[in-house]
Amino acid sequence: MSCRILIILFGAVVLELLGLPSEAQTMLHYQFKAGERLQYHYKVSASADVMRRRGGKEYQTNFEADPEWDVEDVSVDNEARAILTVRNRMEIYRNGNWHLNFLHFTPQSEIAMNNSGALLYAKILIDDTERSHTKQYVGKIPGLRLLPDIQAVGPYFERLWYTLDTVKLDTIGTPITVGFDSSVAHPFEHDTMVYGRLDTFVSTQAIPYEYRYKGTTAYSLRDTVVGDRHFWALDAVTDEETSSLKFSNSHPTGSHRSSVVLFRKEDCILQSWHYTLETHANGGSSNSEMWLTLTSIEGS
């Protein structure tokens, strides 16, 4: 599959595709291999300062897990079938009960990807706690349903792998700035969780709301050395403003995010990824920092 980089937003996910010149495209190219096991360590540290009419409140959380990719088969068309297992998940909350629900990965799923890295198939083998809890109320609460496995696994898959954007880059670090202005509709609430309100369980409503995303992203690609190893380093810095088209009088959310991704030059596998995000809206702010690090490769 082509090298892929994932951009994580605070509470939302945006995927960006990156096409490079022919010489760089050859360098930034990784193919899964049957029998291979890729092991990563994933860590997120996040905090938020929320302003309300009764005063502000601070929240902090830390999340760690060990995603593992066991590649079972690769077809002649480079479609890969794998078992994605999320091991050793740990969450710590401080100064309140704010939950990063978007980080609750399913512990294990069978997946298949095409040669460009798109998710073709997904079957959940072991549920996360939220989905297991929701299953108990399916058929008991009117309107409550589970998303199909591929839709439920999709966001988790995207947060643990990477995607690239259609921007021409050279390999000497010349920065390229790209502007964007688009509208995207997505549900206001996810519809796979049961929420308890006033001792009554109600199903969430998947009502589509349209949002406008406007800003710029600056990219650069360079050769770098860490220790005694050579890597391709891809930098991306984005300044963005998000606003609701349905509620035009609401205050927009501003964000600044940056990521540095290292690819091993010998095979272009993702070695590490450091990501930061700052958001500001309605007098409140949030900060999130993420690390994804390759810990081992087994098999051929």
C-alpha positions in Angstrom: 0.0 0.0 0.0 1.1 3.6 -0.5 2.6 5.4 2.5 -0.3 6.9 4.4 -0.5 9.6 7.1 -3.4 10.2 9.3 -4.3 13.6 10.7 -6.3 13.5 14.0 -8.4 16.4 15.1 -9.6 16.9 18.7 -12.9 15.0 18.7 -12.9 14.5 14.9 -10.8 12.9 12.2 -9.8 14.4 8.8 -8.0 12.3 6.2 -5.6 14.0 3.7 -4.1 12.4 0.6 -0.6 13.3 -0.6 0.8 12.6 -4.1 4.6 13.1 -4.6 6.8 13.4 -7.6 7.6 10.1 -9.3 11.1 9.7 -7.7 9.6 10.5 -4.2 6.6 8.3 -4.8 8.9 5.4 -5.4 10.7 6.1 -2.2 7.6 6.6 -0.1 6.0 3.3 -0.9 5.4 0.4 1.5 3.9 -3.0 0.7 2.4 -5.3 3.4 3.9 -8.8 3.4 2.1 -12.0 4.2 3.2 -13.4 7.6 4.5 -10.1 8.8 3.6 -8.6 12.2 4.0 -4.9 12.8 3.9 -3.7 16.4 3.4 0.0 17.4 3.0 2.0 20.6 0.3 4.7 20.6 0.1 7.5 23.1 -2.2 10.5 23.5 -2.0 13.2 26.1 -4.9 15.8 26.0 -6.2 18.7 28.1 -9.1 21.1 27.8 -10.2 24.3 29.5 -13.9 24.7 29.2 -15.7 28.0 29.9 -19.3 27.8 31.1 -21.7 30.4 32.5 -21.0 29.0 36.0 -17.2 29.3 35.5 -14.5 27.3 33.8 -13.2 23.8 34.3 -10.1 21.9 33.4 -9.9 18.3 32.1 -6.9 16.1 31.4 -6.6 12.5 30.1 -3.9 10.1 28.9 -4.4 7.2 26.6 -1.9 4.4 25.6 -2.3 1.2 23.6 -0.2 -1.2 21.5 -1.8 -1.7 18.1 -0.5 -4.8 16.3 -1.0 -5.7 12.6 -0.8 -9.4 11.7 -0.8 -9.7 7.9 -2.4 -13.0 7.0 -2.5 -12.8 3.2 -1.6 -10.4 0.3 -3.1 -11.0 -3.1 -1.5 -10.5 -6.5 -3.3 -7.1 -6.7 -1.6 -6.1 -3.4 -4.8 -6.3 -1.4 -3.9 -7.2 2.2 -5.9 -9.2 4.8 -4.9 -8.7 8.4 -5.9 -9.0 12.0 -5.7 -5.6 13.8 -5.4 -6.1 17.6 -5.2 -3.3 20.1 -3.4 -4.5 23.2 -2.6 -3.1 26.6 -5.1 -0.2 26.5 -4.7 2.2 29.4 -6.7 5.4 30.2 -6.1 7.8 33.0 -8.5 10.8 33.7 -7.6 13.7 35.9 -9.5 16.8 37.1 -13.0 15.7 36.0 -14.8 13.0 34.1 -14.2 14.1 30.5 -13.9 11.1 28.2 -12.1 10.8 24.9 -14.6 8.3 23.5 -13.1 8.6 20.1 -10.1 6.7 21.3 -11.9 3.6 22.4 -10.5 1.2 19.7 -12.1 -2.1 19.2 -9.7 -4.7 20.7 -9.6 -6.9 17.6 -10.9 -6.9 14.1 -10.3 -8.8 10.8 -9.7 -6.2 8.0 -8.8 -6.0 4.4 -7.2 -3.1 2.5 -6.7 -2.5 -1.2 -3.3 -1.5 -2.7 -4.0 2.2 -2.0 -4.7 1.6 1.7 -8.5 2.0 1.6 -10.5 -0.2 4.0 -12.4 -2.8 2.0 -13.8 -5.1 4.6 -14.0 -5.3 8.4 -15.4 -7.8 10.9 -15.2 -7.1 14.6 -13.9 -10.1 16.5 -13.7 -8.6 20.0 -15.9 -5.5 20.8 -14.9 -2.5 22.9 -16.7 -1.8 26.1 -19.1 0.7 24.6 -20.3 -1.5 21.8 -20.7 -4.5 24.1 -22.8 -2.3 26.5 -25.0 -1.0 23.7 -25.7 -4.6 22.4 -27.5 -5.3 25.6 -30.2 -2.7 24.7 -30.6 -3.5 21.0 -34.3 -4.5 20.6 -35.2 -3.0 24.0 -34.8 0.6 23.1 -36.8 1.9 20.1 -34.5 3.1 17.3 -31.3 1.8 18.9 -29.0 0.1 16.3 -25.4 -0.8 15.8 -23.4 0.5 12.9 -22.2 -2.1 10.4 -18.7 -3.5 11.3 -16.9 -1.7 8.5 -18.4 1.7 9.6 -17.5 1.1 13.2 -14.0 -0.1 12.5 -13.3 2.6 9.9 -12.4 5.4 12.3 -10.3 3.1 14.5 -8.4 1.9 11.4 -7.8 5.4 10.2 -6.4 6.5 13.6 -3.9 3.7 13.6 -2.6 4.0 10.1 -1.8 6.9 7.8 -2.8 8.7 4.5 -1.3 11.2 2.1 -2.4 14.3 0.2 -2.3 15.4 -3.5 0.5 17.9 -3.3 3.7 18.0 -5.4 6.8 17.9 -3.1 10.5 17.8 -3.7 12.9 15.9 -1.5 15.0 18.8 -0.3 12.5 20.4 2.2 11.0 23.1 0.0 7.7 24.1 1.7 4.5 24.0 -0.3 1.4 25.8 1.1 -2.1 24.6 0.0 -5.4 26.3 0.8 -8.7 24.5 1.3 -12.3 25.5 1.7 -14.9 22.8 1.7 -18.1 21.7 3.4 -18.7 18.2 4.9 -21.9 16.7 6.4 -21.6 14.3 9.3 -23.8 13.1 12.2 -23.9 15.4 15.2 -23.8 12.3 17.5 -22.5 8.9 16.9 -25.2 6.3 16.9 -23.5 3.2 18.5 -23.6 4.3 22.1 -26.4 4.4 24.7 -26.4 7.5 26.8 -27.9 7.6 30.3 -29.9 10.8 30.9 -32.2 11.3 34.0 -32.1 7.5 34.6 -33.6 6.9 31.2 -31.6 5.4 28.3 -32.1 7.1 24.9 -30.6 6.2 21.6 -28.6 9.0 19.9 -29.8 10.5 16.7 -27.6 10.4 13.6 -28.8 13.8 12.3 -26.4 15.2 9.6 -25.0 18.6 10.2 -22.9 20.4 7.6 -19.7 22.1 8.6 -17.3 24.4 6.6 -13.5 23.8 6.9 -11.3 26.6 5.7 -7.6 27.2 6.1 -4.1 26.3 4.8 -1.6 23.5 5.2 2.2 23.9 4.7 4.0 20.7 3.7 7.7 19.8 3.3 9.7 16.6 2.8 13.3 16.2 3.7 16.0 13.6 4.2 17.1 13.3 7.9 19.2 11.2 10.1 18.3 9.9 13.6 21.1 8.1 15.3 22.8 6.1 12.5 19.6 5.6 10.4 18.3 7.6 7.5 14.6 8.6 7.2 12.3 10.7 5.1 10.7 13.3 7.3 7.3 14.7 6.3 6.2 17.9 8.0 2.6 19.3 7.8 1.3 22.4 9.6 -2.3 23.4 9.3 -4.2 26.5 10.4 -8.0 26.0 10.1 -11.3 27.5 11.0 -14.4 25.3 11.3 -18.0 26.7 11.3 -21.5 25.3 11.3 -23.6 26.0 8.2 -26.8 25.1 10.1 -26.0 27.5 13.0 -24.5 30.4 11.1 -24.5 32.6 14.2 -22.4 30.2 16.2 -18.7 31.1 16.9 -16.2 29.3 14.6 -13.6 26.9 16.0 -10.0 27.8 15.3 -7.3 25.2 15.3 -3.5 24.8 14.7 -2.1 21.4 14.2 1.3 20.0 13.2 2.8 16.6 12.6 6.2 15.2 11.8 6.3 11.7 10.3 9.4 9.6 9.9 9.6 6.9 7.2 12.5 4.4 7.0 14.4 5.0 3.8 15.2 1.3 3.2 11.5 0.2 3.0 9.4 3.3 3.7 7.6 1.8 6.7 6.2 4.3 9.2 8.8 4.6 12.0 7.3 7.3 14.1 4.8 10.1 14.1 4.5 13.1 16.5 1.3 15.2 16.3 0.1 18.3 18.2 -3.3 20.1 18.1 -4.5 23.3 19.6 -8.2 24.5 19.4 -10.0 27.6 20.5 -13.8 28.2 20.6 -16.3 30.1 22.8 -13.7 31.1 25.3 -12.4 27.6 25.8 -9.4 25.8 24.5 -8.0 22.3 24.2 -4.6 20.8 23.5 -3.7 17.3 22.3 -0.4 15.6 21.6 0.1 12.2 20.0 2.9 9.8 19.5 3.0 6.6 17.3 6.2 4.6 17.4 7.2 1.4 15.7 8.4 -1.0 18.4 9.1 -4.2 16.4 8.7 -6.1 13.0 8.4 -9.9 12.9 8.3 -12.1 9.9 9.3 -11.5 6.3 
